[in-house]
């Protein structure tokens, strides 16, 4: 696993929407915009699932995922390995957290992403390069 730098964490904190990419076991891609996400620590992201269908099916077949964003503080792409939580303390905390965001949101699962790689998405000569 890798530890996110202050610059990456600040960039993520400054955006309201990330794109969550998954692929089925046979490689069929799926990408969805996500507003309910947060850092759990310097190596781990939480993505809250209220609406996943293809995304959840993909994660059950293939635990690898990517998350990318671009905001006022720049952007990055992270890749990692996921675990799905549906009936444990992580899920309970996620369900309470999303209710606090909007009372009508109902969490179906909590997706924990252990970050393995970080890539630059800024334009220029380093675009797409692995930085962590």
N, C-alpha and C positions, 0 to 999 in steps of 0.2 A: 504494500500500500504506500501511497505518497501523502505527504502533508501539504495542504494548501498554504500558499504564502498569504501575507496580509493583502497584497495587491489583488489576488484572485478572490479572496473572501470579500473585500470591499466592492469589487466589481459585481459579484453575485448579490450582495446585499443591496446594491443600487439598481437592480432590475426587478420587475414585477412578473416577468414571463420568461420561462425557459422552454426549450424544445427537448422532448424526451424521445429518444429513438431506440427501438428494439427491432429484433428480427426473429422470425420463426426458425425452427430447427433446419428447415430447407432453405433459409436465406431470404425469405420474403420480408422486406422492410416495412416498418410502420413508424411514423413520427407524429407526436401530438403536442400541442401547446399545454403547458402546465403552469398554474398560478399558485398552487398549494405545495410549496417545497421549502425546505430550510436545511441549514447545516446542523448536524448533530454534534460534530466535532471537526477537527482539522482534516480528517480522513474520510468522513462519512456524510452523505446527504440523505435526507428523507424526502420521498415523493409520496404525497397522499393520493390515494385512489378513490375517487367518487364515481367515476364513469368508465373505467377501463373495460374494454371487451377484447379487441385484438391485442392491445398492449399486454394485458394480463395473460392471455393465451400464449403470447410469444414468450413472456418471462417464465412461464411454467415449462416451456420447451427449451429455452435458451436463456440462461441467467445474465448474459452480457448485455450492457446497455450503454448509451451515450447521452449526454446532456450538454446542450450548447445554449449560449445566450450572448446578447449584445445589449449594452446599456450605456448610460452616460459615462461610466467609468471603464469603458472598453468591454471586451468579451473574451470568453475562453470556451473550450470544449473539454469536458471530462469524460472519461470512460471508466467503467467499473463493473463489478460483479454484484448482482442483486440477491436479496432474500425477501421473501413475501411473508408478511406478518398479518395474521387474521384473528388470533385469539390469545394474545399475550400482553405484557405490559407495554411494549412498543406500540402495539395497535391501540390500546386503550388511551395512551397519551396522544397519539395521532388523532383519534376520534374527538377527544376533548379539545385539542388545538384547533381543528377545522371548525368545530361548533363555535369556537371563540371568534373565528374569522367571519363566519356567516352562519346563523342559527339553522338554516335549512340544509346545510351541507351534511351529508351522511357518509362517513368513511366506510368503504367496502374492504379495503386492505391498506396496509402501510408498506411501502417499498423502501427498503434500506439499500443504498448503493455504497459499497466500499470502493473508493476511488483508487484506480490502478495507474492511470495516465492522465496527463493534462497537456493540451495542445493550444497553441496561439491561434487566434482567429483574426487578429488585426491585419489590415492590408499592409503590403510591403514585402520586403525580401524574406522575412521570417514567417510569413503567413503559412499556417498549417504545420509548423514545426512543433515537435514534441519538446515541452519545456520541463516537465516533471514525469 
